[in-house]
Amino acid sequence: MAVKVRLTRVGSKKNPIWRVVVADGRSPRDGRSIETIGHYNPQTQPSRIEIDRDRLQHWLDRGAQPSNTVKKLIRAENTGYDMPTSAAPAPPPAAAPAAEQTPAAENDAGEGGPGEEPSADVPEGDVAADESEAPADADENP
């Protein structure tokens, strides 16, 4: 039996209120649940999130898989549960230093990136006009 920690809707029409439940993965969204471990009301400002930390950890230790929405609620509530690192793969450490060295080499060569001052070889006032730009007088009809 694949156990999931997910949301089930209990609010009325156009009034969504959700329960955080532990349920069999095969049961429908609003079907039978094993246990209710929290509530989520997105209509209040700020949204009200209440999750029983002890029961959540109990089910996660026994292999229950939280849905993506429940993962976000867990982070938002800051329950202290850290998602496994396999869920969010980290970039390889060898690629990061190579990426940092490439822009530095270009900047030393005078090929600046965004946010850099123009090179001293071309003065700002001597920029050639773009050929696609027409003179202001050409826009007026005779």
N, CA, C and O atoms as CSV, one atom per row, in Angstrom:
chain,resi,resn,atom,element,x,y,z
A,1,MET,N,N,0.856,-1.175,0.000
A,1,MET,CA,C,0.000,0.000,0.000
A,1,MET,C,C,0.903,1.239,0.000
A,1,MET,O,O,1.697,1.427,0.922
A,2,ALA,N,N,0.782,2.094,-1.045
A,2,ALA,CA,C,1.547,3.336,-1.134
A,2,ALA,C,C,0.810,4.425,-0.362
A,2,ALA,O,O,-0.286,4.836,-0.742
A,3,VAL,N,N,1.414,4.877,0.704
A,3,VAL,CA,C,0.786,5.877,1.550
A,3,VAL,C,C,1.288,7.253,1.132
A,3,VAL,O,O,2.487,7.454,0.936
A,4,LYS,N,N,0.357,8.201,0.998
A,4,LYS,CA,C,0.670,9.561,0.586
A,4,LYS,C,C,0.201,10.548,1.648
A,4,LYS,O,O,-0.811,10.330,2.314
A,5,VAL,N,N,0.953,11.635,1.793
A,5,VAL,CA,C,0.504,12.768,2.599
A,5,VAL,C,C,0.061,13.801,1.573
A,5,VAL,O,O,0.875,14.302,0.797
A,6,ARG,N,N,-1.224,14.117,1.570
A,6,ARG,CA,C,-1.771,14.998,0.537
A,6,ARG,C,C,-2.922,15.826,1.088
A,6,ARG,O,O,-3.262,15.737,2.268
A,7,LEU,N,N,-3.517,16.636,0.210
A,7,LEU,CA,C,-4.619,17.499,0.612
A,7,LEU,C,C,-5.945,16.888,0.182
A,7,LEU,O,O,-6.032,16.231,-0.856
A,8,THR,N,N,-6.971,17.112,0.986
A,8,THR,CA,C,-8.329,16.765,0.617
A,8,THR,C,C,-9.204,17.987,0.877
A,8,THR,O,O,-9.053,18.656,1.899
A,9,ARG,N,N,-10.109,18.275,-0.040
A,9,ARG,CA,C,-10.908,19.494,0.051
A,9,ARG,C,C,-12.129,19.264,0.919
A,9,ARG,O,O,-12.833,18.265,0.775
A,10,VAL,N,N,-12.376,20.216,1.837
A,10,VAL,CA,C,-13.544,20.107,2.709
A,10,VAL,C,C,-14.396,21.362,2.671
A,10,VAL,O,O,-15.462,21.383,3.286
A,11,GLY,N,N,-13.973,22.406,1.977
A,11,GLY,CA,C,-14.738,23.642,1.912
A,11,GLY,C,C,-15.930,23.526,0.978
A,11,GLY,O,O,-16.042,22.574,0.205
A,12,SER,N,N,-16.811,24.501,1.059
A,12,SER,CA,C,-17.979,24.516,0.194
A,12,SER,C,C,-17.638,25.116,-1.167
A,12,SER,O,O,-16.477,25.417,-1.443
A,13,LYS,N,N,-18.643,25.287,-2.008
A,13,LYS,CA,C,-18.432,25.807,-3.350
A,13,LYS,C,C,-17.812,27.203,-3.286
A,13,LYS,O,O,-18.301,28.074,-2.567
A,14,LYS,N,N,-16.736,27.406,-4.041
A,14,LYS,CA,C,-15.972,28.661,-4.093
A,14,LYS,C,C,-15.428,29.065,-2.726
A,14,LYS,O,O,-15.190,30.247,-2.480
A,15,ASN,N,N,-15.233,28.104,-1.843
A,15,ASN,CA,C,-14.698,28.352,-0.508
A,15,ASN,C,C,-13.723,27.227,-0.173
A,15,ASN,O,O,-14.021,26.384,0.673
A,16,PRO,N,N,-12.549,27.204,-0.832
A,16,PRO,CA,C,-11.648,26.068,-0.629
A,16,PRO,C,C,-10.971,26.089,0.737
A,16,PRO,O,O,-10.285,27.048,1.092
A,17,ILE,N,N,-11.170,25.043,1.474
A,17,ILE,CA,C,-10.454,24.789,2.722
A,17,ILE,C,C,-9.960,23.356,2.604
A,17,ILE,O,O,-10.696,22.471,2.168
A,18,TRP,N,N,-8.728,23.136,2.989
A,18,TRP,CA,C,-8.102,21.835,2.759
A,18,TRP,C,C,-7.669,21.210,4.068
A,18,TRP,O,O,-7.305,21.911,5.012
A,19,ARG,N,N,-7.709,19.889,4.122
A,19,ARG,CA,C,-7.132,19.121,5.221
A,19,ARG,C,C,-5.882,18.439,4.707
A,19,ARG,O,O,-5.847,17.968,3.570
A,20,VAL,N,N,-4.862,18.385,5.537
A,20,VAL,CA,C,-3.664,17.607,5.225
A,20,VAL,C,C,-3.912,16.228,5.809
A,20,VAL,O,O,-4.044,16.068,7.022
A,21,VAL,N,N,-3.974,15.223,4.922
A,21,VAL,CA,C,-4.328,13.881,5.361
A,21,VAL,C,C,-3.275,12.879,4.917
A,21,VAL,O,O,-2.507,13.122,3.987
A,22,VAL,N,N,-3.263,11.762,5.600
A,22,VAL,CA,C,-2.480,10.595,5.199
A,22,VAL,C,C,-3.482,9.618,4.613
A,22,VAL,O,O,-4.444,9.226,5.274
A,23,ALA,N,N,-3.248,9.223,3.356
A,23,ALA,CA,C,-4.216,8.363,2.678
A,23,ALA,C,C,-3.495,7.379,1.785
A,23,ALA,O,O,-2.337,7.574,1.413
A,24,ASP,N,N,-4.217,6.299,1.445
A,24,ASP,CA,C,-3.723,5.345,0.461
A,24,ASP,C,C,-3.662,6.063,-0.885
A,24,ASP,O,O,-4.591,6.787,-1.244
A,25,GLY,N,N,-2.583,5.870,-1.626
A,25,GLY,CA,C,-2.399,6.552,-2.901
A,25,GLY,C,C,-3.448,6.193,-3.930
A,25,GLY,O,O,-3.657,6.948,-4.879
A,26,ARG,N,N,-4.115,5.059,-3.769
A,26,ARG,CA,C,-5.123,4.623,-4.732
A,26,ARG,C,C,-6.493,5.228,-4.476
A,26,ARG,O,O,-7.354,5.178,-5.355
A,27,SER,N,N,-6.720,5.796,-3.305
A,27,SER,CA,C,-8.027,6.357,-2.984
A,27,SER,C,C,-8.203,7.717,-3.654
A,27,SER,O,O,-7.214,8.405,-3.908
A,28,PRO,N,N,-9.452,8.123,-3.947
A,28,PRO,CA,C,-9.680,9.417,-4.593
A,28,PRO,C,C,-9.310,10.584,-3.689
A,28,PRO,O,O,-9.124,10.424,-2.483
A,29,ARG,N,N,-9.208,11.772,-4.304
A,29,ARG,CA,C,-8.751,12.956,-3.578
A,29,ARG,C,C,-9.551,13.201,-2.308
A,29,ARG,O,O,-8.974,13.407,-1.241
A,30,ASP,N,N,-10.867,13.181,-2.414
A,30,ASP,CA,C,-11.722,13.453,-1.262
A,30,ASP,C,C,-12.265,12.173,-0.641
A,30,ASP,O,O,-13.271,12.205,0.068
A,31,GLY,N,N,-11.610,11.051,-0.902
A,31,GLY,CA,C,-12.065,9.760,-0.399
A,31,GLY,C,C,-11.580,9.490,1.013
A,31,GLY,O,O,-11.247,10.401,1.770
A,32,ARG,N,N,-11.552,8.196,1.341
A,32,ARG,CA,C,-11.199,7.767,2.688
A,32,ARG,C,C,-9.746,8.089,2.998
A,32,ARG,O,O,-8.870,7.916,2.151
A,33,SER,N,N,-9.497,8.557,4.211
A,33,SER,CA,C,-8.132,8.848,4.632
A,33,SER,C,C,-7.801,8.027,5.872
A,33,SER,O,O,-8.689,7.582,6.599
A,34,ILE,N,N,-6.523,7.839,6.096
A,34,ILE,CA,C,-6.069,7.085,7.260
A,34,ILE,C,C,-6.072,7.982,8.489
A,34,ILE,O,O,-6.518,7.581,9.564
A,35,GLU,N,N,-5.563,9.211,8.316
A,35,GLU,CA,C,-5.463,10.134,9.441
A,35,GLU,C,C,-5.402,11.565,8.932
A,35,GLU,O,O,-4.797,11.828,7.893
A,36,THR,N,N,-6.022,12.489,9.652
A,36,THR,CA,C,-5.925,13.919,9.352
A,36,THR,C,C,-4.838,14.497,10.243
A,36,THR,O,O,-4.908,14.393,11.467
A,37,ILE,N,N,-3.826,15.112,9.621
A,37,ILE,CA,C,-2.705,15.631,10.419
A,37,ILE,C,C,-2.587,17.148,10.356
A,37,ILE,O,O,-1.679,17.719,10.959
A,38,GLY,N,N,-3.494,17.813,9.634
A,38,GLY,CA,C,-3.402,19.269,9.591
A,38,GLY,C,C,-4.505,19.912,8.769
A,38,GLY,O,O,-5.377,19.239,8.219
A,39,HIS,N,N,-4.439,21.250,8.702
A,39,HIS,CA,C,-5.412,22.054,7.973
A,39,HIS,C,C,-4.678,23.133,7.198
A,39,HIS,O,O,-3.590,23.560,7.583
A,40,TYR,N,N,-5.292,23.574,6.089
A,40,TYR,CA,C,-4.741,24.652,5.277
A,40,TYR,C,C,-5.900,25.503,4.760
A,40,TYR,O,O,-6.787,25.000,4.071
A,41,ASN,N,N,-5.888,26.797,5.098
A,41,ASN,CA,C,-6.905,27.723,4.616
A,41,ASN,C,C,-6.212,28.822,3.820
A,41,ASN,O,O,-5.623,29.726,4.413
A,42,PRO,N,N,-6.268,28.764,2.484
A,42,PRO,CA,C,-5.574,29.758,1.669
A,42,PRO,C,C,-6.289,31.096,1.587
A,42,PRO,O,O,-5.737,32.043,1.027
A,43,GLN,N,N,-7.508,31.207,2.130
A,43,GLN,CA,C,-8.283,32.436,1.985
A,43,GLN,C,C,-7.956,33.484,3.031
A,43,GLN,O,O,-8.282,34.655,2.837
A,44,THR,N,N,-7.338,33.114,4.106
A,44,THR,CA,C,-6.988,34.091,5.133
A,44,THR,C,C,-5.688,34.781,4.752
A,44,THR,O,O,-4.891,34.239,3.985
A,45,GLN,N,N,-5.478,35.958,5.279
A,45,GLN,CA,C,-4.234,36.703,5.026
A,45,GLN,C,C,-3.487,36.842,6.332
A,45,GLN,O,O,-3.981,37.547,7.212
A,46,PRO,N,N,-2.352,36.236,6.526
A,46,PRO,CA,C,-1.701,35.265,5.652
A,46,PRO,C,C,-2.409,33.914,5.730
A,46,PRO,O,O,-3.205,33.670,6.637
A,47,SER,N,N,-2.111,33.048,4.776
A,47,SER,CA,C,-2.738,31.729,4.731
A,47,SER,C,C,-2.461,30.978,6.026
A,47,SER,O,O,-1.353,31.029,6.559
A,48,ARG,N,N,-3.471,30.284,6.523
A,48,ARG,CA,C,-3.317,29.543,7.782
A,48,ARG,C,C,-2.911,28.111,7.475
A,48,ARG,O,O,-3.635,27.374,6.806
A,49,ILE,N,N,-1.751,27.734,7.972
A,49,ILE,CA,C,-1.233,26.380,7.777
A,49,ILE,C,C,-0.974,25.793,9.156
A,49,ILE,O,O,-0.197,26.338,9.941
A,50,GLU,N,N,-1.628,24.684,9.441
A,50,GLU,CA,C,-1.408,23.983,10.712
A,50,GLU,C,C,-1.156,22.518,10.400
A,50,GLU,O,O,-2.031,21.829,9.876
A,51,ILE,N,N,0.038,22.045,10.721
A,51,ILE,CA,C,0.377,20.637,10.514
A,51,ILE,C,C,0.953,20.096,11.813
A,51,ILE,O,O,1.838,20.711,12.407
A,52,ASP,N,N,0.450,18.941,12.256
A,52,ASP,CA,C,0.960,18.286,13.461
A,52,ASP,C,C,2.336,17.704,13.132
A,52,ASP,O,O,2.438,16.709,12.414
A,53,ARG,N,N,3.377,18.319,13.653
A,53,ARG,CA,C,4.752,17.932,13.319
A,53,ARG,C,C,5.075,16.502,13.719
A,53,ARG,O,O,5.736,15.779,12.974
A,54,ASP,N,N,4.614,16.096,14.884
A,54,ASP,CA,C,4.928,14.745,15.364
A,54,ASP,C,C,4.306,13.681,14.462
A,54,ASP,O,O,4.966,12.705,14.105
A,55,ARG,N,N,3.040,13.868,14.095
A,55,ARG,CA,C,2.367,12.882,13.250
A,55,ARG,C,C,2.932,12.900,11.833
A,55,ARG,O,O,3.045,11.852,11.197
A,56,LEU,N,N,3.291,14.093,11.332
A,56,LEU,CA,C,3.907,14.173,10.008
A,56,LEU,C,C,5.209,13.381,9.994
A,56,LEU,O,O,5.445,12.581,9.088
A,57,GLN,N,N,6.055,13.605,10.998
A,57,GLN,CA,C,7.327,12.892,11.055
A,57,GLN,C,C,7.106,11.392,11.225
A,57,GLN,O,O,7.847,10.585,10.663
A,58,HIS,N,N,6.089,11.019,11.999
A,58,HIS,CA,C,5.749,9.604,12.184
A,58,HIS,C,C,5.475,8.935,10.844
A,58,HIS,O,O,6.010,7.862,10.565
A,59,TRP,N,N,4.648,9.559,10.016
A,59,TRP,CA,C,4.297,8.966,8.730
A,59,TRP,C,C,5.443,9.034,7.730
A,59,TRP,O,O,5.620,8.109,6.938
A,60,LEU,N,N,6.214,10.097,7.750
A,60,LEU,CA,C,7.350,10.200,6.835
A,60,LEU,C,C,8.415,9.159,7.171
A,60,LEU,O,O,9.065,8.621,6.274
A,61,ASP,N,N,8.591,8.874,8.459
A,61,ASP,CA,C,9.545,7.843,8.874
A,61,ASP,C,C,9.107,6.456,8.409
A,61,ASP,O,O,9.942,5.572,8.222
A,62,ARG,N,N,7.819,6.267,8.225
A,62,ARG,CA,C,7.305,4.971,7.800
A,62,ARG,C,C,7.127,4.871,6.288
A,62,ARG,O,O,6.538,3.911,5.792
A,63,GLY,N,N,7.634,5.860,5.559
A,63,GLY,CA,C,7.660,5.760,4.106
A,63,GLY,C,C,6.570,6.496,3.363
A,63,GLY,O,O,6.468,6.356,2.145
A,64,ALA,N,N,5.748,7.278,4.049
A,64,ALA,CA,C,4.713,8.042,3.354
A,64,ALA,C,C,5.382,9.107,2.489
A,64,ALA,O,O,6.360,9.731,2.900
A,65,GLN,N,N,4.841,9.308,1.284
A,65,GLN,CA,C,5.398,10.282,0.348
A,65,GLN,C,C,4.512,11.514,0.303
A,65,GLN,O,O,3.332,11.400,-0.029
A,66,PRO,N,N,5.047,12.706,0.632
A,66,PRO,CA,C,4.224,13.920,0.548
A,66,PRO,C,C,4.043,14.346,-0.906
A,66,PRO,O,O,4.949,14.185,-1.724
A,67,SER,N,N,2.873,14.890,-1.221
A,67,SER,CA,C,2.626,15.418,-2.556
A,67,SER,C,C,3.427,16.717,-2.714
A,67,SER,O,O,3.938,17.258,-1.734
A,68,ASN,N,N,3.529,17.208,-3.946
A,68,ASN,CA,C,4.290,18.437,-4.189
A,68,ASN,C,C,3.704,19.613,-3.429
A,68,ASN,O,O,4.448,20.434,-2.894
A,69,THR,N,N,2.384,19.708,-3.375
A,69,THR,CA,C,1.745,20.809,-2.654
A,69,THR,C,C,2.017,20.711,-1.165
A,69,THR,O,O,2.262,21.726,-0.513
A,70,VAL,N,N,1.978,19.517,-0.623
A,70,VAL,CA,C,2.247,19.346,0.805
A,70,VAL,C,C,3.707,19.682,1.104
A,70,VAL,O,O,4.006,20.245,2.157
A,71,LYS,N,N,4.623,19.341,0.187
A,71,LYS,CA,C,6.029,19.716,0.379
A,71,LYS,C,C,6.169,21.224,0.500
A,71,LYS,O,O,6.905,21.722,1.352
A,72,LYS,N,N,5.453,21.954,-0.364
A,72,LYS,CA,C,5.498,23.421,-0.309
A,72,LYS,C,C,4.918,23.947,0.990
A,72,LYS,O,O,5.446,24.895,1.572
A,73,LEU,N,N,3.821,23.330,1.452
A,73,LEU,CA,C,3.218,23.753,2.715
A,73,LEU,C,C,4.152,23.476,3.888
A,73,LEU,O,O,4.232,24.267,4.827
A,74,ILE,N,N,4.854,22.353,3.829
A,74,ILE,CA,C,5.794,22.012,4.897
A,74,ILE,C,C,6.889,23.068,4.970
A,74,ILE,O,O,7.245,23.530,6.054
A,75,ARG,N,N,7.424,23.451,3.802
A,75,ARG,CA,C,8.459,24.495,3.781
A,75,ARG,C,C,7.891,25.828,4.249
A,75,ARG,O,O,8.555,26.563,4.980
A,76,ALA,N,N,6.668,26.144,3.834
A,76,ALA,CA,C,6.056,27.427,4.203
A,76,ALA,C,C,5.792,27.494,5.705
A,76,ALA,O,O,5.968,28.540,6.330
A,77,GLU,N,N,5.377,26.390,6.266
A,77,GLU,CA,C,5.107,26.378,7.702
A,77,GLU,C,C,6.388,26.271,8.512
A,77,GLU,O,O,6.408,26.555,9.710
A,78,ASN,N,N,7.459,25.858,7.840
A,78,ASN,CA,C,8.756,25.687,8.485
A,78,ASN,C,C,8.649,24.687,9.624
A,78,ASN,O,O,8.957,24.990,10.776
A,79,THR,N,N,8.205,23.490,9.273
A,79,THR,CA,C,8.009,22.449,10.274
A,79,THR,C,C,9.307,21.814,10.728
A,79,THR,O,O,9.315,21.026,11.673
A,80,GLY,N,N,10.400,22.146,10.069
A,80,GLY,CA,C,11.664,21.562,10.456
A,80,GLY,C,C,12.005,20.314,9.673
A,80,GLY,O,O,13.106,19.780,9.807
A,81,TYR,N,N,11.072,19.839,8.851
A,81,TYR,CA,C,11.356,18.659,8.041
A,81,TYR,C,C,12.087,19.103,6.795
A,81,TYR,O,O,11.587,19.945,6.050
A,82,ASP,N,N,13.267,18.550,6.557
A,82,ASP,CA,C,14.035,18.860,5.367
A,82,ASP,C,C,13.780,17.771,4.350
A,82,ASP,O,O,13.881,16.582,4.653
A,83,MET,N,N,13.447,18.190,3.140
A,83,MET,CA,C,13.203,17.229,2.075
A,83,MET,C,C,14.521,16.538,1.728
A,83,MET,O,O,15.579,17.160,1.831
A,84,PRO,N,N,14.483,15.273,1.320
A,84,PRO,CA,C,15.710,14.574,0.949
A,84,PRO,C,C,16.409,15.295,-0.199
A,84,PRO,O,O,15.759,15.917,-1.040
A,85,THR,N,N,17.730,15.208,-0.226
A,85,THR,CA,C,18.486,15.906,-1.252
A,85,THR,C,C,18.252,15.313,-2.622
A,85,THR,O,O,18.511,15.984,-3.621
A,86,SER,N,N,17.772,14.084,-2.718
A,86,SER,CA,C,17.514,13.488,-4.020
A,86,SER,C,C,16.350,14.172,-4.725
A,86,SER,O,O,16.245,14.087,-5.949
A,87,ALA,N,N,15.465,14.851,-3.980
A,87,ALA,CA,C,14.338,15.545,-4.597
A,87,ALA,C,C,14.804,16.771,-5.366
A,87,ALA,O,O,14.207,17.121,-6.385
A,88,ALA,N,N,15.857,17.431,-4.899
A,88,ALA,CA,C,16.392,18.619,-5.567
A,88,ALA,C,C,17.875,18.392,-5.824
A,88,ALA,O,O,18.697,18.662,-4.949
A,89,PRO,N,N,18.235,17.896,-7.018
A,89,PRO,CA,C,19.644,17.612,-7.271
A,89,PRO,C,C,20.481,18.888,-7.298
A,89,PRO,O,O,20.077,19.903,-7.866
A,90,ALA,N,N,21.640,18.813,-6.681
A,90,ALA,CA,C,22.551,19.947,-6.640
A,90,ALA,C,C,23.392,19.956,-7.905
A,90,ALA,O,O,23.690,18.897,-8.457
A,91,PRO,N,N,23.781,21.146,-8.376
A,91,PRO,CA,C,24.617,21.199,-9.572
A,91,PRO,C,C,25.994,20.617,-9.267
A,91,PRO,O,O,26.458,20.699,-8.130
A,92,PRO,N,N,26.647,20.035,-10.257
A,92,PRO,CA,C,27.961,19.458,-10.019
A,92,PRO,C,C,28.965,20.538,-9.635
A,92,PRO,O,O,28.969,21.610,-10.242
A,93,PRO,N,N,29.823,20.282,-8.633
A,93,PRO,CA,C,30.744,21.306,-8.167
A,93,PRO,C,C,31.814,21.667,-9.203
A,93,PRO,O,O,32.344,22.777,-9.155
A,94,ALA,N,N,32.150,20.768,-10.141
A,94,ALA,CA,C,33.179,21.051,-11.132
A,94,ALA,C,C,32.712,22.108,-12.127
A,94,ALA,O,O,33.539,22.851,-12.654
A,95,ALA,N,N,31.415,22.196,-12.399
A,95,ALA,CA,C,30.895,23.144,-13.382
A,95,ALA,C,C,30.899,24.573,-12.840
A,95,ALA,O,O,31.066,25.516,-13.614
A,96,ALA,N,N,30.722,24.751,-11.559
A,96,ALA,CA,C,30.631,26.091,-10.984
A,96,ALA,C,C,31.946,26.868,-11.113
A,96,ALA,O,O,31.896,28.024,-11.534
A,97,PRO,N,N,33.125,26.312,-10.779
A,97,PRO,CA,C,34.344,27.099,-10.939
A,97,PRO,C,C,34.638,27.432,-12.397
A,97,PRO,O,O,35.151,28.515,-12.677
A,98,ALA,N,N,34.332,26.543,-13.328
A,98,ALA,CA,C,34.585,26.811,-14.739
A,98,ALA,C,C,33.705,27.964,-15.217
A,98,ALA,O,O,34.151,28.790,-16.013
A,99,ALA,N,N,32.470,28.028,-14.743
A,99,ALA,CA,C,31.573,29.110,-15.144
A,99,ALA,C,C,32.039,30.443,-14.582
A,99,ALA,O,O,31.862,31.481,-15.219
A,100,GLU,N,N,32.636,30.423,-13.389
A,100,GLU,CA,C,33.110,31.662,-12.791
A,100,GLU,C,C,34.351,32.182,-13.508
A,100,GLU,O,O,34.547,33.396,-13.578
A,101,GLN,N,N,35.189,31.304,-14.040
A,101,GLN,CA,C,36.415,31.733,-14.693
A,101,GLN,C,C,36.143,32.275,-16.092
A,101,GLN,O,O,36.872,33.159,-16.543
A,102,THR,N,N,35.140,31.792,-16.786
A,102,THR,CA,C,34.877,32.209,-18.157
A,102,THR,C,C,34.516,33.688,-18.253
A,102,THR,O,O,35.108,34.373,-19.087
A,103,PRO,N,N,33.587,34.236,-17.464
A,103,PRO,CA,C,33.295,35.659,-17.574
A,103,PRO,C,C,34.488,36.526,-17.185
A,103,PRO,O,O,34.670,37.601,-17.756
A,104,ALA,N,N,35.292,36.092,-16.240
A,104,ALA,CA,C,36.442,36.879,-15.830
A,104,ALA,C,C,37.439,36.985,-16.973
A,104,ALA,O,O,38.037,38.043,-17.168
A,105,ALA,N,N,37.631,35.910,-17.735
A,105,ALA,CA,C,38.554,35.937,-18.859
A,105,ALA,C,C,38.034,36.879,-19.942
A,105,ALA,O,O,38.827,37.589,-20.560
A,106,GLU,N,N,36.728,36.903,-20.188
A,106,GLU,CA,C,36.167,37.793,-21.185
A,106,GLU,C,C,36.296,39.240,-20.745
A,106,GLU,O,O,36.570,40.109,-21.572
A,107,ASN,N,N,36.103,39.518,-19.462
A,107,ASN,CA,C,36.191,40.886,-18.976
A,107,ASN,C,C,37.614,41.413,-19.079
A,107,ASN,O,O,37.807,42.600,-19.344
A,108,ASP,N,N,38.617,40.562,-18.875
A,108,ASP,CA,C,39.999,41.003,-19.002
A,108,ASP,C,C,40.340,41.322,-20.449
A,108,ASP,O,O,41.198,42.166,-20.709
A,109,ALA,N,N,39.678,40.658,-21.397
A,109,ALA,CA,C,39.968,40.865,-22.808
A,109,ALA,C,C,39.276,42.104,-23.348
A,109,ALA,O,O,39.496,42.458,-24.506
A,110,GLY,N,N,38.453,42.774,-22.563
A,110,GLY,CA,C,37.784,43.976,-23.015
A,110,GLY,C,C,36.410,43.720,-23.590
A,110,GLY,O,O,35.751,44.667,-24.019
A,111,GLU,N,N,35.955,42.498,-23.619
A,111,GLU,CA,C,34.623,42.179,-24.116
A,111,GLU,C,C,33.686,42.149,-22.926
A,111,GLU,O,O,33.418,41.084,-22.370
A,112,GLY,N,N,33.200,43.277,-22.544
A,112,GLY,CA,C,32.426,43.401,-21.323
A,112,GLY,C,C,31.042,42.823,-21.433
A,112,GLY,O,O,30.489,42.680,-22.523
A,113,GLY,N,N,30.507,42.502,-20.315
A,113,GLY,CA,C,29.157,41.986,-20.227
A,113,GLY,C,C,28.221,43.084,-19.775
A,113,GLY,O,O,28.606,44.253,-19.742
A,114,PRO,N,N,27.014,42.729,-19.431
A,114,PRO,CA,C,26.063,43.739,-18.980
A,114,PRO,C,C,26.524,44.374,-17.683
A,114,PRO,O,O,27.067,43.703,-16.806
A,115,GLY,N,N,26.306,45.649,-17.571
A,115,GLY,CA,C,26.672,46.361,-16.362
A,115,GLY,C,C,28.077,46.930,-16.381
A,115,GLY,O,O,28.466,47.626,-15.443
A,116,GLU,N,N,28.851,46.654,-17.422
A,116,GLU,CA,C,30.198,47.196,-17.496
A,116,GLU,C,C,30.195,48.503,-18.257
A,116,GLU,O,O,29.313,48.763,-19.075
A,117,GLU,N,N,31.189,49.317,-17.977
A,117,GLU,CA,C,31.317,50.579,-18.695
A,117,GLU,C,C,31.811,50.295,-20.104
A,117,GLU,O,O,32.505,49.301,-20.320
A,118,PRO,N,N,31.467,51.155,-21.080
A,118,PRO,CA,C,31.964,50.943,-22.431
A,118,PRO,C,C,33.473,51.067,-22.468
A,118,PRO,O,O,34.074,51.742,-21.631
A,119,SER,N,N,34.077,50.414,-23.439
A,119,SER,CA,C,35.530,50.449,-23.508
A,119,SER,C,C,35.993,51.862,-23.847
A,119,SER,O,O,35.237,52.655,-24.408
A,120,ALA,N,N,37.231,52.165,-23.502
A,120,ALA,CA,C,37.771,53.503,-23.696
A,120,ALA,C,C,38.115,53.777,-25.158
A,120,ALA,O,O,38.392,54.926,-25.504
A,121,ASP,N,N,38.106,52.764,-26.033
A,121,ASP,CA,C,38.465,52.942,-27.427
A,121,ASP,C,C,37.424,53.745,-28.197
A,121,ASP,O,O,37.776,54.495,-29.108
A,122,VAL,N,N,36.131,53.597,-27.843
A,122,VAL,CA,C,35.072,54.289,-28.568
A,122,VAL,C,C,34.432,55.303,-27.646
A,122,VAL,O,O,33.829,54.923,-26.642
A,123,PRO,N,N,34.546,56.594,-27.960
A,123,PRO,CA,C,33.888,57.603,-27.124
A,123,PRO,C,C,32.370,57.492,-27.247
A,123,PRO,O,O,31.857,57.069,-28.283
A,124,GLU,N,N,31.657,57.871,-26.192
A,124,GLU,CA,C,30.209,57.731,-26.171
A,124,GLU,C,C,29.528,58.604,-27.209
A,124,GLU,O,O,28.493,58.195,-27.736
A,125,GLY,N,N,30.042,59.772,-27.534
A,125,GLY,CA,C,29.418,60.693,-28.465
A,125,GLY,C,C,29.606,60.290,-29.916
A,125,GLY,O,O,28.862,60.770,-30.770
A,126,ASP,N,N,30.559,59.438,-30.234
A,126,ASP,CA,C,30.863,59.079,-31.608
A,126,ASP,C,C,30.188,57.775,-32.028
A,126,ASP,O,O,30.683,57.101,-32.931
A,127,VAL,N,N,29.101,57.410,-31.415
A,127,VAL,CA,C,28.415,56.177,-31.771
A,127,VAL,C,C,27.699,56.399,-33.095
A,127,VAL,O,O,26.930,57.352,-33.222
A,128,ALA,N,N,27.934,55.545,-34.081
A,128,ALA,CA,C,27.330,55.682,-35.403
A,128,ALA,C,C,25.837,55.431,-35.317
A,128,ALA,O,O,25.383,54.590,-34.541
A,129,ALA,N,N,25.073,56.165,-36.119
A,129,ALA,CA,C,23.623,56.013,-36.132
A,129,ALA,C,C,23.258,54.697,-36.805
A,129,ALA,O,O,23.911,54.278,-37.761
A,130,ASP,N,N,22.241,54.066,-36.315
A,130,ASP,CA,C,21.786,52.813,-36.892
A,130,ASP,C,C,21.114,53.103,-38.227
A,130,ASP,O,O,20.371,54.077,-38.346
A,131,GLU,N,N,21.366,52.272,-39.228
A,131,GLU,CA,C,20.826,52.501,-40.562
A,131,GLU,C,C,19.311,52.364,-40.586
A,131,GLU,O,O,18.658,52.963,-41.440
A,132,SER,N,N,18.742,51.596,-39.678
A,132,SER,CA,C,17.304,51.397,-39.688
A,132,SER,C,C,16.558,52.616,-39.166
A,132,SER,O,O,15.356,52.749,-39.397
A,133,GLU,N,N,17.244,53.498,-38.474
A,133,GLU,CA,C,16.595,54.689,-37.945
A,133,GLU,C,C,16.470,55.728,-39.053
A,133,GLU,O,O,17.436,56.016,-39.758
A,134,ALA,N,N,15.302,56.273,-39.195
A,134,ALA,CA,C,15.083,57.321,-40.187
A,134,ALA,C,C,15.146,58.676,-39.509
A,134,ALA,O,O,14.871,58.767,-38.313
A,135,PRO,N,N,15.496,59.721,-40.222
A,135,PRO,CA,C,15.505,61.054,-39.614
A,135,PRO,C,C,14.097,61.439,-39.169
A,135,PRO,O,O,13.111,60.912,-39.684
A,136,ALA,N,N,14.009,62.350,-38.222
A,136,ALA,CA,C,12.720,62.755,-37.671
A,136,ALA,C,C,11.840,63.377,-38.727
A,136,ALA,O,O,10.619,63.249,-38.633
A,137,ASP,N,N,12.404,64.066,-39.760
A,137,ASP,CA,C,11.610,64.718,-40.793
A,137,ASP,C,C,10.939,63.708,-41.709
A,137,ASP,O,O,9.921,64.043,-42.315
A,138,ALA,N,N,11.450,62.498,-41.842
A,138,ALA,CA,C,10.906,61.503,-42.749
A,138,ALA,C,C,9.567,60.971,-42.251
A,138,ALA,O,O,8.798,60.438,-43.050
A,139,ASP,N,N,9.259,61.094,-40.962
A,139,ASP,CA,C,8.011,60.582,-40.422
A,139,ASP,C,C,6.825,61.456,-40.780
A,139,ASP,O,O,5.687,60.988,-40.798
A,140,GLU,N,N,7.082,62.705,-41.059
A,140,GLU,CA,C,5.973,63.623,-41.357
A,140,GLU,C,C,5.516,63.453,-42.791
A,140,GLU,O,O,6.341,63.241,-43.681
A,141,ASN,N,N,4.224,63.541,-43.031
A,141,ASN,CA,C,3.662,63.451,-44.379
A,141,ASN,C,C,3.657,64.844,-45.018
A,141,ASN,O,O,3.370,65.824,-44.330
A,142,PRO,N,N,3.973,64.961,-46.341
A,142,PRO,CA,C,3.985,66.297,-46.989
A,142,PRO,C,C,2.601,66.817,-47.232
A,142,PRO,O,O,2.438,67.915,-47.763
